[in-house]
């Protein structure tokens, strides 16, 4: 599983990156958390406001930091 955190490096983008890494660790998932800061790549997902969370090339959340429980649910669904 590849989890991408899209964002310029703002505080919320950093929060989402740390949250995604924590959930991966807590759930013991075999996943890579990748930070995408290139505006062209971010725009390619149709994201207009960051941070955004992409799981296996599917945009899941954009424009906000999801809760811990939301990220758990998204990753568990994507893992199956």
N, C-alpha and C positions, 0 to 999 in steps of 0.2 A: 504494500500500500504506500502511495506517495501522497503526503499531505503538504499542500503549498499554502503559505501565508503570504498574501499579496499586500504590499504596502511600502510606503516610502521610508519607514523607519521611525514613524511618530510613536508617541507613548502608547497609544492603543494598539498599534501594529506590534510593538514589542510585547505588550500584554498578551495578545492573541498567540504570538509565537511561543511564549513561555507556557501558556495554558495548553496549547496543542501538545507540546513536548511532555508536560506533566501527565496529561490524560494517556498518551501513548505509553509512558512509563508505568503509570498506575494500573493500566489494563494489560500490560505485558504484550503489547501488540508488536508485530514485526512491521514497522513503518518508518519511513524517512520523513522528517519535517524539513521542508525546504523553504527558505525565505526568498521571495521574488520582489525585487525593488525596481526592476526595469519598467518604466511607464508604458512602453510599447507592449510588453508581455502582459501587464496588468489590463490594459485596454483590450487586448485580444480576448479576454474573458468577458468583456462587456461590463466591466466594473467601473462605476463612476465615482464611488466613494469607498475609501479604505477604512479599516482593514477588511480583508475578505479571506474566506477559507475555502480552499478547493481540495476535494478528496478524489483521488484517482481521476483527475481532469474534469470533475463535475463541480460546478460552483454551488456551494451550500449556504454560505452566509456572506453578506456584503454590507458595508457601511456601519458595522457595530461589532462590539466584542460579545460573542455569545457567552452564556453561563457555562460553568463547568459541566453541569448536567446535560446541557444541550450538546456540547462537544462529545461527551461520553455516548449519548444516544446516536449521534451522527456517525461516530467511528464504529460503534458496535454494529449498526446497520450495514455499513460499508464493508465490514470485515467478513460478513457472511455471504 
